[in-house]
Amino acid sequence: MRKLVSSRLAALSSPEVASAAAAAGGAALALRGWWEEVNDSPAWQDGAFFSLSAAYALVSAVALIQLIRIQLRVPEIGWTTQKVFHLMNFIVNGVRSIIFGFHAYVFLLQRKVYTLVLLDLPGLLFFSTYTLLVLFWAEIYHQAKHLPTDKLRTIYIAVNSVIYVIQVCIWVYLGINDNPLVELVSKVFISAVSFIALLGFLIYGGRLFVMLRHFPIESKGRRKKLIEVGTVTAICFTCFLIRCIVVAISSFDPDLSLEVLDHPVLDFFYYMLTEILPSALVLFVLRKLPPKRVSGQYNSIR
C-alpha cells in the first residue's frame, strides 16, 4: 500500500503534471485577458448594447401590435387588465430600447444617480407590469374559493406605491449625497423587490395551477389554462429569481456591476435572460385575442 501511495505521489509531482498545471494557468490568464479586452472594446460595447436596443424595440412593437389587435377586436370595452398589461409592456420595452440605444451617454453621465435612475426605473415598471398577472391570478383564485377580492387591487396599488416611494427617496438622497453605502442599499432593495415578485408568482401561480389540476378532466379549456398558467409562472419565477440573485451578488462585487459601460457581455446576458426573453415568451403564451362578443365587464387576460 505504501509503495502504491508513493508511486502516485511521484506521479503527481512529475513534470507532466506541472506542465499541465502551467498550461491551465496560462489558459486562465488568456481567458481573463480576453474578457478584459472585450469589456474595454468599444466595438463589443456597441454591439452588445445596440443588440439589446433592437431586441427591446422588437418586443415593444409586438406588445403594441397585440394591444391594437385587442382594441380592434373589442373596441367597446375599456381598459381591461389585458390591455393595461400590453400597454405597460410596450412602454417598458420601448424605454429600455431608447436607453440602450443611447448607452454611450447613459453610462457616462456626470452623476451616477442619473444612470441608476435610467437603468432601475424600467426595472420597477417591469415589476409592476408582471405583478399585474399575479393580481389577475389572485382574483381568479379568490373568486373560485369564494374569498373576498375587494382588497386585492388595493394591496397591489399599495405595494407598488410603497416600492416607488422608497426608491425615489433613495434616488433623491443619492442626488444630494453620493454615498456608496446608500447605493448599496439601493441595489439590495431592487433585489428584494424581485424577491417579492417571485414569491407572488410562486404563491398565486402555484395555487391556481394546483386548483386547475383538480378540475374535472372534461372541463372546457382546463388543459390549455393549465399549460398557460404553469408556463407563465415558470417563466416569471425564473426571470425574477435570476434578477434577484445577480443584483444581490453585483451589489457586493464591483466586477459584476451592471451600471457600467465596460461590462457589455454581462449586461447583454442579464437583460436578455431577465427581461427580453421572458417578455417575448409571455407575450407569445398570452397571444390569444378576446372573443368578439362580450357582455358585462371584461377583465380577462387570455
matplotlib code that plots the C-alpha trace (Angstrom):
import matplotlib.pyplot as plt

x = [0.0, 2.8, 4.5, 1.3, 0.8, 4.5, 4.2, 1.0, 2.7, 5.6, 3.3, 1.6, 4.9, 6.0, 6.9, 3.8, 1.5, 3.4, 3.3, -0.5, -1.0, 1.1, -1.0, -4.2, -2.9, -1.9, -5.4, -7.0, -4.8, -5.6, -9.3, -9.0, -7.1, -9.8, -12.5, -10.8, -10.2, -13.9, -15.0, -12.7, -13.6, -15.9, -16.9, -18.1, -19.9, -21.7, -22.5, -24.0, -26.0, -27.3, -28.4, -30.2, -31.8, -33.0, -34.4, -36.3, -37.7, -38.9, -40.7, -42.2, -43.5, -45.1, -46.8, -48.1, -49.4, -51.2, -52.7, -54.0, -55.4, -57.3, -58.7, -59.9, -61.4, -63.3, -63.5, -66.5, -64.5, -62.5, -59.1, -59.0, -56.2, -55.2, -54.9, -53.0, -50.6, -49.7, -49.5, -47.1, -45.0, -44.9, -43.7, -41.2, -39.5, -39.7, -37.9, -35.3, -34.7, -34.1, -31.8, -29.6, -29.7, -28.0, -25.9, -22.7, -24.4, -26.4, -23.4, -21.2, -23.5, -21.7, -23.8, -24.0, -27.5, -28.8, -27.5, -29.1, -32.5, -32.4, -31.5, -33.6, -36.8, -37.7, -36.9, -39.5, -42.0, -41.2, -42.1, -45.4, -46.2, -45.8, -47.2, -50.4, -50.5, -50.2, -53.1, -55.2, -54.5, -55.1, -58.6, -59.4, -58.2, -60.2, -63.3, -63.0, -62.6, -65.4, -62.9, -63.2, -61.4, -62.2, -58.9, -56.6, -56.3, -55.8, -52.9, -51.4, -51.5, -50.2, -47.3, -46.3, -46.7, -44.5, -41.8, -41.7, -41.7, -38.8, -36.8, -37.5, -36.3, -33.1, -32.5, -33.1, -30.6, -28.0, -28.6, -27.8, -25.1, -23.4, -22.9, -21.6, -23.5, -26.8, -26.0, -25.5, -28.9, -30.5, -29.2, -30.2, -33.6, -34.0, -33.0, -35.7, -38.3, -37.5, -37.9, -41.4, -42.3, -41.1, -42.9, -46.1, -45.8, -44.8, -47.8, -50.7, -49.4, -48.8, -52.2, -54.0, -52.1, -53.0, -56.6, -56.8, -55.3, -58.2, -60.8, -62.7, -60.7, -63.6, -63.7, -63.6, -60.3, -58.8, -55.7, -55.0, -55.3, -53.2, -50.4, -50.7, -50.6, -47.8, -45.7, -46.1, -45.5, -42.2, -41.0, -41.7, -40.5, -37.2, -36.6, -37.2, -35.1, -32.1, -32.6, -32.7, -29.5, -27.5, -28.4, -27.7, -24.2, -23.4, -24.2, -21.1, -18.8, -17.8, -16.5, -20.1, -21.6, -24.5, -24.3, -21.1, -20.3, -17.4, -19.4, -21.2, -21.4, -22.6, -25.3, -26.3, -27.0, -28.5, -31.1, -31.7, -32.5, -34.4, -36.5, -36.3, -36.8, -39.4, -41.4, -41.3, -42.3, -45.1, -46.5, -46.4, -48.2, -50.9, -51.3, -54.9, -57.4, -60.6, -63.9, -65.7, -68.9, -68.6, -71.3, -70.8, -67.4, -64.5, -61.4, -59.5, -56.1, -56.4]
y = [0.0, 2.4, 1.7, 2.4, 5.8, 6.7, 5.9, 8.1, 10.9, 10.6, 10.7, 13.8, 15.6, 14.5, 17.2, 16.3, 17.3, 20.5, 21.3, 20.6, 23.0, 25.6, 25.2, 25.5, 28.7, 30.1, 29.4, 31.1, 34.1, 34.1, 33.9, 36.8, 38.8, 38.1, 39.1, 42.4, 43.1, 42.5, 44.7, 47.6, 47.3, 50.0, 47.6, 44.9, 47.6, 49.0, 45.5, 44.3, 47.4, 48.1, 44.4, 44.9, 48.1, 46.3, 43.3, 45.6, 47.5, 44.3, 43.1, 46.6, 46.6, 43.1, 44.3, 47.4, 45.3, 43.0, 45.9, 47.3, 43.9, 43.6, 47.1, 46.4, 43.1, 44.6, 48.4, 48.8, 47.5, 50.0, 49.5, 45.9, 44.2, 42.6, 46.0, 47.6, 44.6, 45.0, 48.8, 48.6, 46.0, 48.4, 51.3, 49.3, 47.7, 50.9, 52.9, 50.2, 50.3, 54.1, 53.8, 51.2, 52.9, 55.9, 53.8, 55.8, 58.8, 56.9, 55.1, 58.2, 60.7, 63.0, 62.0, 58.2, 58.7, 59.6, 56.4, 54.5, 56.1, 55.4, 51.8, 51.0, 52.8, 50.5, 47.6, 48.8, 49.3, 45.7, 44.6, 46.5, 45.1, 41.4, 41.6, 42.5, 38.8, 37.9, 40.3, 38.7, 35.2, 36.2, 37.5, 34.3, 32.1, 34.1, 34.1, 30.3, 29.8, 32.3, 34.6, 38.4, 40.1, 43.7, 44.4, 42.7, 45.7, 48.0, 45.8, 45.8, 49.6, 50.0, 47.6, 49.3, 52.8, 51.9, 50.5, 53.6, 56.0, 54.2, 54.0, 57.7, 58.7, 56.7, 58.4, 61.9, 61.1, 59.9, 63.1, 65.2, 62.9, 60.4, 57.8, 54.3, 52.7, 54.2, 53.0, 49.5, 49.8, 50.8, 47.6, 45.4, 47.0, 46.2, 42.6, 42.5, 43.8, 40.9, 38.5, 39.9, 39.3, 35.7, 35.0, 36.3, 34.1, 31.1, 31.6, 32.5, 30.9, 27.7, 27.9, 28.5, 25.7, 23.2, 24.4, 23.8, 20.4, 19.4, 20.5, 17.6, 16.4, 17.2, 20.8, 23.2, 24.8, 23.1, 21.7, 24.9, 27.1, 24.6, 24.8, 28.6, 29.2, 26.7, 28.1, 31.8, 31.0, 29.1, 31.9, 34.8, 32.9, 32.1, 35.5, 37.3, 34.6, 35.3, 39.1, 38.7, 36.6, 38.6, 42.0, 40.8, 39.5, 42.5, 44.7, 43.4, 42.6, 45.6, 43.2, 42.2, 45.7, 46.2, 50.0, 50.4, 50.6, 48.2, 45.0, 44.6, 40.8, 40.6, 43.2, 41.5, 38.2, 39.7, 41.8, 39.1, 36.4, 38.7, 40.9, 40.3, 36.5, 36.4, 39.2, 37.6, 34.2, 35.6, 37.6, 34.5, 32.4, 35.1, 35.9, 34.8, 37.6, 38.0, 36.8, 39.3, 39.4, 40.2, 41.0, 42.7, 43.6, 42.1, 41.8, 38.8, 38.1, 35.4]
z = [0.0, 0.9, -2.4, -4.2, -2.4, -3.0, -6.7, -7.0, -5.2, -7.5, -10.5, -9.2, -8.9, -12.4, -15.0, -17.0, -14.2, -13.6, -17.3, -17.3, -14.3, -16.1, -19.2, -17.2, -15.5, -18.9, -20.3, -17.3, -17.8, -21.6, -20.8, -18.3, -20.8, -23.5, -21.0, -20.1, -23.8, -24.6, -21.8, -22.9, -26.5, -27.9, -30.7, -28.2, -26.1, -29.1, -30.4, -27.1, -26.2, -29.8, -29.9, -26.7, -28.0, -31.2, -29.2, -26.8, -29.7, -31.3, -28.1, -27.7, -31.2, -30.6, -27.5, -29.3, -32.2, -29.8, -28.0, -31.3, -32.3, -29.0, -29.4, -32.9, -31.7, -28.7, -29.3, -27.0, -23.9, -21.9, -20.3, -19.2, -17.3, -20.6, -22.3, -19.5, -19.4, -23.1, -22.8, -20.0, -21.9, -24.8, -22.5, -20.5, -23.6, -25.5, -22.7, -22.5, -26.2, -26.1, -23.1, -24.6, -28.0, -26.2, -23.9, -24.6, -22.9, -20.2, -18.7, -18.8, -17.1, -14.7, -11.7, -11.0, -9.7, -13.1, -14.6, -11.7, -12.3, -16.1, -15.5, -12.4, -13.2, -16.2, -13.9, -11.4, -14.2, -15.3, -11.8, -11.9, -15.3, -14.4, -10.9, -12.8, -13.7, -10.0, -9.2, -12.0, -10.8, -7.2, -8.2, -10.1, -7.1, -4.5, -6.6, -7.1, -3.4, -2.5, -0.8, -0.8, -3.7, -3.0, -1.2, -3.8, -6.1, -3.1, -1.9, -5.4, -5.6, -2.1, -2.5, -5.8, -4.3, -1.2, -3.5, -5.8, -2.8, -1.1, -4.4, -5.2, -1.6, -2.2, -5.5, -4.0, -1.2, -3.7, -5.7, -2.6, -1.2, -3.4, -0.6, -1.6, 1.3, 0.1, -3.4, -2.0, -0.2, -3.5, -5.2, -2.3, -2.4, -6.1, -5.3, -2.6, -5.0, -7.4, -4.5, -3.7, -7.3, -7.4, -4.2, -5.8, -8.8, -6.6, -4.3, -6.6, -9.8, -7.9, -6.1, -9.4, -11.1, -8.4, -8.4, -12.2, -11.8, -9.5, -12.1, -13.8, -16.9, -19.2, -18.0, -21.0, -21.6, -18.5, -20.2, -22.1, -19.0, -17.0, -19.5, -19.8, -16.0, -15.5, -18.3, -17.4, -13.7, -14.5, -16.9, -14.5, -11.4, -13.1, -14.5, -11.2, -9.4, -11.8, -11.3, -7.5, -7.4, -9.9, -8.5, -4.9, -6.0, -8.1, -5.1, -3.3, -6.3, -8.4, -11.1, -11.7, -11.7, -14.2, -14.2, -16.1, -19.8, -19.7, -18.8, -22.2, -22.2, -18.6, -19.3, -22.5, -20.9, -17.8, -19.6, -22.2, -19.6, -17.1, -19.4, -23.2, -23.4, -20.5, -22.1, -25.5, -24.2, -22.0, -24.9, -27.1, -24.5, -23.9, -27.6, -27.8, -28.6, -26.5, -28.0, -30.3, -28.4, -24.7, -22.3, -18.9, -17.5, -19.3, -17.2, -18.5, -19.8, -22.5]

ax = plt.figure().add_subplot(projection="3d")
ax.plot(x, y, z, "-o")
ax.set_aspect("equal")
plt.show()
